[in-house]
Amino acid sequence: MNIVCKVCGTSLRGRAKFCNKCGVPLSLFEQLSARISGQKKGAAPLVDLDDDVPTVDSPRIRKPVVNTPVVNTPMVPQQVIAPPVVSAPPPSQLSAQPPIPAQPLPAQTPIKEKRKYHILLSKPTQTILLVFILGALPLYIPKLANMLSLNDQPYNEMVPDPRELITFKKSSGLSDSAIPGTGEATGEETYSATGVDDPVIVGSDHPIEDPSKSLDPFYAALARTEAKQPGAITRITHYGDSPITNDGLTAPTRRMLQEQFGDAGHGFILIDKPWAWYGHQAITFSSGGGWNDNAMGPASNASEFGLGGAYVTASGAGKYARFAPASDGAMGKNFSRMEVYYLNTPGGGQFSVSVNGQDSQMVSTDSPSTASGFYEIRAKNSGANSFEVRSGSGTVRLFGAVIENDGPGIVYDSLGVNGAYAGLLVTAMAEAHWQEQLRHRKPDLVILNYGTNESQYASADQMQRYERDLHEVIRRVRVGLPGVAILVISPMDRGKKVGGGKIITWPSIPAIVEMQRRVALEENCAFFNMYQAMGGEGTMAKWAAAKNMVSSDLIHPSPKGAEIIGGLTYEALKDGFTKYKARAGK
């Protein structure tokens, strides 16, 4: 098909892009019409037009493209140039050349329009919907949910609540759970760091529950100590798990009691460090030489673990433990005696003890039968004395050492075992041996402070087992120490991270607290609800948000958090003592 130049009227071939006579580029429409008409008549298919054809508004310069010449057709350079703005032709030309009507496009070859898709059919939307569907399947298929659970955390707790994806905050007002210095705190919000010194409000007005007045013998001993009677030492033995392994929770309580009633020494300390973070405050303690450490645990058979649930062994000389006055603070400056707890066995070896690097004494652990042994060494003068224990010949098993002075005052044993739960005192501690150790120590108050590790596994059958174990522990303590005061302290709040970054209270904690309370009152023991006293549900979430209150595991308090917990124990004991004196008329 031929086309006609609109400028000069020359008839040209359908493929021409320039007029042979006037050189004006032919319009895109003319070329397109010619190609469509040619195809309609059965002409050979033509090469598609370049999608990037320049326009007047956006001119582009293209390199010349040379085509193969056609026979009997002059070769015309096919180059695409920016079309000039063509002025209207002279009137004479317009009149001489009638306008060419636009040729309609063939009906059978309509221009393909871009298909419109619904937004729900787009690939991004389909991908998002697929993710939501796959994520929701385990919520309706229990077996699949169990397969996807991690570290005993149910799958549904790992998925964020849709309501938590948007936070609505009130603009004014304060709630009872607000942290000073922050905005309003609600159950739907995440607490933010405040930077203030005391960001968390805790209560000290939660009294010890003791309807049977079982702590009166302890309060009576405390009254004699308060009266400064000669030699009046009140001893407290505190059993627990890892939060007190480094003396973190017990040291503040010890310090506060000693500041009020007097410092009668540090108490029981292990010979070595079974765990890297084991330690005691208000004393300078060091050990070394390669002791072999052993602590009671779930895999332990009933054995002689000593008063503190751990022991060390040594074969041959070279192992040592040193106890010296504290380097800072007002407490822990004066020691007058050390007593070593060890095990006598047939063919046992030897160890030595000394005070201030002098007066070394050799102790033999050889005995016809296996039984607890105790050896005390005294300083010539009271004051800042240092004591040392060293292994000698043969094999020895040592449990720990008690560091005291002559009082009056308070001595507070901190006996934490990493990973411990109350049942270990039943399954791992040989009953007669443990009772033998307790009778020799003669504490005025025994504190049982477990529950954190029990909360990890708290199915219905496990809860029944924990309850039976706690009853049995109390029974064994009473057999060893008839009439002794026993205080059950509940676990602290324990945090748990769930979907969306939210921190909640470990679900089993309230149930364990209630179980311990029930057992304590059934056994005529005293009970202190530490969980409620520190703030109850959600406390660890607040502590974590306030910074520097609890470690990242949401279990072990920082020194600042430990100071609060220790203070709550002190305030509870002080409150009970005040009420005792009112009843006794003292």
C-alpha positions in Angstrom: 0.0 0.0 0.0 1.2 3.5 -0.8 0.9 6.5 1.5 0.8 10.2 0.6 3.0 12.9 2.2 0.9 15.5 3.7 3.3 18.3 2.9 4.0 17.9 -0.8 1.5 15.2 -1.7 4.0 12.7 -3.1 2.8 9.1 -3.2 5.3 6.8 -1.4 5.7 3.1 -0.5 4.1 1.9 2.6 7.4 1.3 4.3 8.8 4.7 3.6 9.7 6.8 6.7 10.7 9.9 4.8 9.3 11.7 1.8 11.7 11.2 -1.2 10.8 14.7 -2.6 10.7 17.0 0.4 12.5 14.8 3.0 9.9 15.4 5.7 9.5 12.4 8.1 6.2 10.6 7.7 3.9 10.5 10.7 3.6 7.4 13.0 0.0 7.2 12.1 0.6 7.0 8.4 3.2 4.3 8.8 1.0 2.3 11.1 -2.0 2.5 8.8 0.2 1.4 5.9 1.4 -1.6 7.8 -2.0 -2.7 8.9 -3.4 -2.4 5.4 -0.4 -4.3 4.0 -1.0 -7.1 6.5 -4.6 -7.2 5.7 -3.8 -7.8 2.0 -1.5 -10.7 2.9 1.7 -8.7 2.8 4.7 -10.1 4.6 4.8 -9.3 8.3 6.8 -6.1 9.1 9.2 -5.6 11.9 7.4 -4.1 15.0 7.8 -0.4 15.5 10.2 0.6 18.3 8.3 1.4 21.4 10.7 4.2 22.1 9.7 6.3 19.1 10.7 9.9 19.8 8.1 12.5 20.0 8.1 16.3 19.7 7.9 16.7 23.4 10.9 14.4 24.1 13.2 14.3 21.0 15.9 11.7 20.8 18.6 11.2 18.2 19.0 7.6 17.0 21.9 6.2 15.0 21.1 5.6 11.3 19.9 2.1 10.6 20.8 0.9 7.0 18.4 -1.6 5.5 19.2 -4.1 2.7 18.3 -2.3 -0.6 15.3 -3.6 -2.5 15.6 -4.2 -6.3 14.4 -1.3 -8.4 13.9 0.7 -5.3 16.3 3.5 -4.5 18.0 2.9 -1.1 16.8 5.4 1.4 18.7 5.8 4.7 16.3 5.0 7.4 17.2 7.1 10.3 15.0 8.3 13.1 15.5 12.0 14.0 13.6 14.3 16.2 10.8 15.6 14.0 10.9 19.3 13.6 7.9 21.4 14.3 6.4 21.6 10.8 4.6 24.8 10.0 1.4 24.7 8.0 2.0 24.3 4.2 1.2 27.2 1.9 -2.5 27.7 1.1 -1.7 26.8 -2.6 -0.5 23.4 -1.5 -3.4 22.9 0.8 -5.9 23.6 -1.9 -4.1 21.5 -4.5 -3.9 18.5 -2.2 -7.2 17.4 -0.6 -6.9 16.0 2.9 -6.6 12.2 3.2 -9.2 10.8 5.4 -8.0 8.6 8.3 -8.3 4.9 7.6 -10.0 3.0 10.4 -8.2 0.1 12.1 -9.3 -3.4 11.0 -11.9 -4.9 13.3 -10.0 -8.2 13.5 -6.9 -6.6 14.9 -7.9 -4.3 17.8 -5.2 -2.6 19.8 -4.5 -4.8 22.9 -5.3 -2.9 26.1 -3.6 -3.6 29.4 -5.6 -6.0 31.4 -6.9 -4.7 34.7 -6.6 -6.9 37.7 -8.5 -6.8 41.0 -6.3 -5.8 43.9 -7.0 -9.2 45.6 -5.6 -11.0 42.5 -2.2 -9.1 42.6 0.9 -11.1 43.5 1.8 -9.0 46.6 -1.7 -9.5 48.0 -1.7 -13.2 47.3 1.6 -13.6 49.0 0.4 -11.8 52.2 -2.8 -13.9 52.3 -0.8 -17.1 51.9 1.5 -16.2 54.8 -1.5 -15.5 57.0 -3.2 -18.7 56.0 -0.1 -20.8 56.7 0.5 -19.0 60.0 -3.1 -19.7 61.1 -3.2 -23.3 60.2 -1.4 -24.5 63.4 -4.0 -22.7 65.5 -6.7 -25.0 64.2 -4.5 -28.2 63.8 -3.2 -29.2 67.3 -0.7 -31.7 66.0 0.9 -29.1 63.7 1.0 -26.6 66.5 2.8 -29.1 68.8 5.4 -29.7 66.0 6.1 -25.9 65.7 6.3 -25.2 69.5 9.7 -24.2 70.8 11.2 -24.7 74.2 7.9 -25.7 75.7 6.4 -22.4 74.5 3.0 -23.1 72.8 2.7 -22.0 69.2 -0.3 -19.8 69.9 1.8 -17.8 72.3 4.5 -17.2 69.7 2.0 -15.6 67.3 1.1 -11.9 68.1 -2.4 -11.1 69.0 -3.9 -9.0 66.2 -5.1 -6.5 68.7 -1.5 -5.9 69.7 -0.5 -4.8 66.3 -2.1 -1.4 67.0 -1.6 0.4 70.3 -4.1 2.8 71.5 -2.9 5.2 74.2 -4.9 7.5 76.3 -3.8 11.1 76.4 -4.3 11.7 80.1 -4.8 10.1 83.4 -2.8 7.6 85.5 -3.4 4.0 86.3 -2.5 2.1 89.4 0.3 0.3 87.6 1.9 3.4 86.2 5.7 3.8 86.5 6.7 7.2 87.8 8.2 9.4 85.1 6.4 7.6 82.2 3.2 7.9 80.4 0.2 5.9 81.5 0.8 2.2 81.9 -2.0 -0.1 80.8 -2.3 -3.8 80.1 -2.2 -3.1 76.4 0.9 -1.0 76.3 4.6 -1.7 76.3 6.5 0.1 79.1 9.3 2.4 78.1 12.6 3.2 79.8 12.3 6.0 82.2 15.8 6.8 83.3 14.7 7.6 86.8 16.4 6.2 89.9 13.4 4.3 91.3 11.1 3.5 88.3 9.1 0.7 89.9 6.8 1.0 92.9 6.9 -2.0 95.2 5.0 -2.6 98.4 6.4 -3.6 101.7 3.0 -3.9 103.4 2.5 -7.6 102.6 2.8 -9.4 105.9 3.9 -13.0 106.5 1.0 -15.4 106.9 1.5 -17.3 110.1 -1.9 -18.1 111.8 -0.3 -20.8 114.0 2.4 -18.4 115.2 5.0 -20.9 114.1 7.7 -18.2 113.9 7.5 -17.3 117.5 10.6 -19.4 118.5 12.6 -17.4 115.9 11.2 -14.1 117.1 12.1 -15.1 120.7 15.8 -15.7 119.6 15.7 -12.4 117.8 14.5 -10.6 120.9 17.5 -12.0 122.9 19.8 -10.8 120.1 18.1 -7.3 120.2 18.6 -7.2 123.9 22.4 -7.7 123.3 22.5 -10.8 125.6 26.1 -12.2 125.6 26.5 -14.8 122.8 22.9 -14.3 121.6 23.3 -15.2 117.9 20.2 -15.7 115.7 20.9 -18.0 112.8 19.0 -18.1 109.6 19.5 -20.8 107.0 18.0 -19.9 103.6 17.6 -22.6 100.9 16.8 -21.7 97.3 17.7 -21.9 93.7 19.9 -19.8 91.3 18.6 -16.3 92.2 20.4 -16.7 95.5 23.4 -18.7 94.3 25.5 -15.5 94.1 24.0 -14.2 97.4 22.2 -11.5 95.4 18.8 -11.8 97.1 20.1 -12.9 100.5 22.9 -10.4 101.0 20.6 -7.3 101.3 18.4 -9.1 103.8 21.6 -10.1 105.8 23.0 -6.6 105.7 19.7 -5.0 106.9 19.2 -7.4 109.7 22.9 -7.1 110.8 22.6 -3.3 110.7 19.7 -3.5 113.2 20.6 -6.5 115.3 24.4 -6.8 115.0 26.9 -8.6 112.8 27.7 -12.1 114.2 29.5 -13.3 111.0 28.9 -14.4 107.5 27.6 -18.0 107.9 28.0 -21.1 105.7 30.1 -20.8 102.5 31.1 -23.5 100.1 34.8 -24.4 99.8 34.9 -23.7 96.0 32.8 -22.2 93.3 30.7 -24.9 91.6 29.4 -22.2 89.2 31.3 -19.3 87.9 28.9 -16.8 89.4 28.8 -18.3 92.8 29.8 -15.9 95.5 29.1 -14.2 98.8 29.0 -10.6 99.7 30.6 -8.8 102.7 33.6 -11.2 102.7 36.7 -11.7 100.7 36.6 -15.2 99.4 39.0 -17.0 97.0 39.7 -20.6 96.1 41.9 -22.6 93.6 44.2 -25.4 92.9 41.8 -27.6 91.1 39.1 -28.8 93.5 36.6 -31.3 92.0 33.1 -29.7 92.4 29.9 -31.7 92.8 26.4 -30.3 93.3 23.0 -32.0 93.7 21.0 -32.2 90.6 18.2 -34.1 88.8 20.5 -36.9 87.9 22.0 -37.2 91.5 21.4 -40.3 93.6 20.8 -39.7 97.3 24.2 -38.9 98.7 26.1 -36.8 101.2 26.0 -33.3 99.8 26.5 -31.5 103.1 24.5 -28.6 104.5 24.6 -26.5 101.2 23.8 -29.2 98.7 27.3 -29.3 97.2 30.8 -30.6 98.0 34.4 -30.6 96.7 36.9 -33.4 96.7 40.6 -33.3 96.4 43.3 -36.0 96.0 46.6 -34.7 97.2 47.9 -31.3 98.2 47.6 -28.0 96.4 43.9 -27.0 96.7 43.0 -24.1 98.9 40.2 -21.8 100.1 40.7 -18.4 101.8 38.2 -16.4 103.8 39.1 -12.8 104.7 37.3 -9.6 105.9 35.3 -7.6 103.4 37.3 -5.0 101.5 34.4 -2.4 101.6 31.2 -1.7 103.5 30.5 -1.7 107.2 29.6 -5.5 107.6 31.8 -8.5 107.4 34.9 -7.0 109.0 35.2 -9.2 112.1 35.6 -13.0 112.3 36.8 -14.9 115.3 36.3 -18.6 114.3 35.9 -20.9 111.3 34.3 -24.3 111.4 34.8 -26.7 108.5 32.1 -29.2 107.5 33.5 -32.4 105.9 32.9 -36.1 105.6 34.6 -38.8 107.6 35.2 -42.0 105.6 37.3 -45.2 106.0 40.7 -44.4 104.6 40.0 -40.7 104.2 42.8 -38.2 103.6 43.9 -35.0 105.4 43.4 -31.3 105.1 44.8 -28.4 107.1 43.3 -25.2 108.6 45.1 -22.0 109.7 44.3 -18.5 110.9 46.2 -15.4 109.7 48.7 -17.7 108.0 49.7 -19.2 111.3 48.7 -21.9 113.7 48.3 -24.5 111.0 46.4 -27.6 112.1 46.1 -30.9 110.3 42.7 -32.7 110.3 42.2 -36.3 109.4 39.0 -37.6 107.7 39.9 -41.3 108.3 37.1 -43.0 110.2 35.7 -46.5 110.7 32.4 -45.4 109.3 31.0 -42.7 107.0 29.6 -39.7 109.0 29.7 -35.9 109.1 32.7 -34.3 110.6 33.2 -30.7 112.0 36.4 -29.0 112.9 36.7 -25.5 114.4 39.7 -23.2 114.6 39.6 -19.9 116.6 41.7 -16.8 116.3 43.5 -15.6 119.4 41.8 -12.3 119.2 38.5 -11.1 117.8 38.6 -8.7 114.9 39.8 -8.8 111.3 41.0 -12.3 111.0 41.6 -14.5 107.9 41.2 -18.2 107.7 42.5 -20.8 105.2 41.7 -24.4 104.3 44.3 -26.6 102.3 44.1 -30.1 101.0 46.8 -32.5 102.2 47.5 -36.2 101.5 44.9 -38.7 100.4 41.4 -38.0 99.3 39.0 -35.7 101.2 35.4 -34.5 100.8 34.7 -31.0 102.1 31.2 -29.3 102.3 31.9 -25.8 103.4 33.0 -23.5 106.2 31.1 -21.4 108.7 32.6 -18.0 109.5 31.3 -16.4 112.7 32.2 -14.2 115.7 30.9 -14.4 119.2 27.9 -12.0 118.7 25.4 -11.0 119.6 24.0 -10.5 116.2 22.7 -12.2 113.0 24.2 -14.9 110.9 22.6 -15.6 107.6 23.4 -18.7 105.5 22.8 -18.4 101.8 22.4 -21.9 100.3 21.5 -21.5 96.7 22.0 -24.3 94.2 21.8 -23.6 90.5 18.8 -25.2 88.8 17.5 -26.5 92.2 13.9 -27.2 93.1 12.5 -28.3 96.5 12.3 -32.0 95.4 16.1 -32.2 95.2 16.2 -32.1 99.0 14.2 -35.3 98.9 15.8 -37.2 95.9 19.4 -36.0 96.1 20.1 -35.4 99.7 20.6 -38.5 101.9 18.0 -37.9 104.6 19.9 -39.0 107.7 23.0 -37.1 106.5 21.1 -33.9 105.8 19.4 -34.0 109.2 22.8 -34.6 110.8 24.1 -31.4 109.1 21.0 -29.4 110.2 21.2 -30.5 113.8 24.8 -29.4 114.0 24.1 -26.0 112.4 21.1 -25.4 114.7 19.4 -22.5 112.8 16.6 -20.6 114.5 14.8 -20.2 111.2 14.9 -22.4 108.0 13.7 -20.6 104.8 12.5 -22.7 101.9 12.5 -20.5 98.8 11.8 -22.5 95.6 9.4 -22.5 92.7 11.3 -20.8 89.8 12.5 -24.0 88.2 9.3 -25.8 89.1 7.4 -23.3 86.9 9.2 -24.6 83.8 7.4 -27.9 84.0 4.1 -27.5 85.7 1.6 -30.0 84.2 -1.1 -31.3 86.5 0.9 -34.5 87.4 4.0 -32.5 88.0 2.2 -30.0 90.3 1.0 -33.0 92.4 4.6 -34.2 92.6 5.8 -30.7 93.7 3.2 -30.6 96.4 4.2 -34.0 97.7 7.9 -33.1 97.7 7.3 -29.9 99.6 5.4 -31.7 102.3 8.3 -34.2 102.5 11.0 -31.6 102.7 9.2 -29.9 105.7 8.8 -33.3 107.4 12.5 -34.0 107.1 13.5 -30.6 108.4 11.3 -31.1 111.4 12.8 -34.5 112.1 16.2 -33.0 112.1 15.2 -29.9 114.0 12.1 -30.5 116.1 10.3 -27.3 116.8 12.3 -25.1 114.4 10.6 -22.2 112.7 10.1 -22.8 109.0 9.2 -20.0 106.5 8.1 -20.9 102.9 8.8 -18.0 100.5 7.2 -18.1 97.2 9.1 -17.6 93.9 9.3 -14.2 92.4 7.5 -13.2 89.3 9.0 -14.8 86.2 8.7 -13.2 82.8 8.1 -14.9 79.5 8.3 -13.4 76.0 5.4 -14.1 73.7 4.4 -13.0 70.2 4.7 -9.3 69.4 7.5 -8.8 71.9 5.1 -8.7 74.8 6.3 -10.0 78.2 3.8 -11.8 80.4 4.0 -13.7 83.7 5.0 -17.3 83.3 1.5 -18.9 83.5 2.4 -21.5 86.1 3.8 -19.1 88.6 0.5 -18.1 90.3 -0.5 -21.8 90.6 2.8 -22.7 92.2 2.5 -19.7 94.6 -1.0 -20.9 95.7 0.2 -24.5 96.1 3.1 -23.4 98.3 0.8 -21.3 100.4 -1.6 -24.2 100.9 1.1 -26.6 101.9 2.8 -24.2 104.3 -0.5 -23.5 106.2 -1.4 -27.2 106.2 2.0 -27.9 107.8 1.7 -25.1 110.3 4.5 -23.2 108.7 4.7 -19.5 107.9 4.3 -18.3 104.3 5.5 -15.1 102.6 4.1 -14.3 99.1 7.1 -12.7 97.5 5.3 -12.8 94.1 2.5 -10.5 95.4 4.8 -8.4 97.5 7.0 -7.4 94.6 4.0 -6.4 92.5 2.3 -9.6 91.2 1.4 -10.3 87.6 3.4 -8.4 85.0 6.1 -7.2 87.4 9.0 -8.6 85.4 7.6 -6.9 82.3 7.8 -3.5 84.1 11.3 -4.3 85.5 12.5 -5.2 82.0 11.2 -2.0 80.6 12.6 0.1 83.4 16.1 -1.2 82.6 18.7 -2.4 85.1 16.2 -4.3 87.2 16.3 -7.8 85.9 18.6 -9.8 83.5 17.5 -10.6 80.0 16.2 -14.1 81.1 13.5 -12.3 83.1 14.3 -14.5 86.1 17.4 -13.2 87.8 17.2 -9.7 89.3 20.0 -7.2 88.8 21.8 -5.9 91.9 19.2 -3.1 92.0 16.3 -5.6 91.7 17.9 -7.9 94.2 18.0 -5.0 96.7 14.3 -4.6 96.4 13.6 -8.4 96.9 16.0 -8.5 99.9 14.4 -5.5 101.4 10.9 -7.1 101.1 12.1 -10.2 103.0 13.6 -7.9 105.7 10.5 -5.8 106.0 8.3 -8.9 106.3 10.5 -10.4 109.1 10.7 -7.1 110.8 6.9 -6.7 110.6 6.4 -10.1 112.1 8.9 -9.4 114.9 7.1 -6.2 115.8 3.8 -8.0 116.1 5.4 -10.7 118.2 6.8 -8.2 120.6 3.3 -6.5 120.9 1.8 -9.9 121.7 4.5 -10.8 124.2 4.3 -7.4 125.8 8.0 -6.6 125.1 
